[in-house]
């Protein structure tokens, strides 16, 4: 049973890794959008989106760390 729990835990960590990558890509896309626009309102929107995605990434990393340190899944 321990092996199955370890496998599940690793799969969950893999899912979180992928989700973190998606958040990072979104940050890059939104930062690019902010750099391309001359409209202050649009720039502000993109920069807020970057901040939002950074918050998502932090939350995912926190969950990932908890899963690594916690008991089997």
C-alpha positions in Angstrom: 0.0 0.0 0.0 2.9 2.3 0.7 4.1 2.1 -3.0 0.6 3.1 -4.2 0.5 6.1 -1.9 4.0 7.1 -3.0 2.9 6.8 -6.7 -0.1 9.0 -6.0 1.9 11.5 -4.2 4.4 11.7 -7.0 1.6 12.1 -9.6 0.2 15.0 -7.5 3.6 16.6 -7.3 3.9 16.3 -11.1 0.5 17.9 -11.6 1.6 20.8 -9.3 4.9 21.1 -11.3 2.9 21.5 -14.5 0.5 23.9 -13.0 3.4 26.1 -11.7 4.9 26.1 -15.2 1.6 27.3 -16.6 1.5 30.1 -14.1 5.0 31.1 -15.0 4.1 31.1 -18.7 1.1 33.2 -18.0 3.2 35.7 -16.1 5.6 36.0 -19.1 2.7 36.5 -21.5 1.1 39.2 -19.4 4.4 40.9 -18.9 4.9 41.0 -22.6 1.4 42.5 -23.0 2.3 45.2 -20.5 5.5 46.0 -22.3 3.8 46.2 -25.7 1.0 48.6 -24.9 1.1 52.4 -24.6 -2.3 52.6 -23.0 -1.8 53.1 -19.2 -5.0 51.3 -18.3 -4.2 48.3 -20.4 -0.6 48.2 -19.0 -2.1 48.3 -15.4 -4.4 45.5 -16.3 -1.6 43.3 -17.6 0.6 44.1 -14.6 -2.2 43.2 -12.2 -2.6 39.9 -14.1 1.1 39.3 -13.6 0.7 39.8 -9.9 -2.3 37.5 -9.8 -0.4 34.8 -11.5 2.5 35.2 -9.1 0.0 34.7 -6.3 -1.2 31.6 -7.9 2.3 30.3 -8.3 3.1 31.0 -4.6 0.0 29.1 -3.5 0.8 26.2 -5.7 4.4 26.1 -4.4 3.1 26.2 -0.8 0.8 23.2 -1.5 3.6 21.4 -3.2 5.9 21.9 -0.2 3.2 20.8 2.2 2.7 17.6 0.1 6.4 16.9 0.0 6.7 17.3 3.8 3.5 15.7 4.7 2.3 12.1 5.1 1.7 10.0 2.1 -1.2 11.1 -0.2 
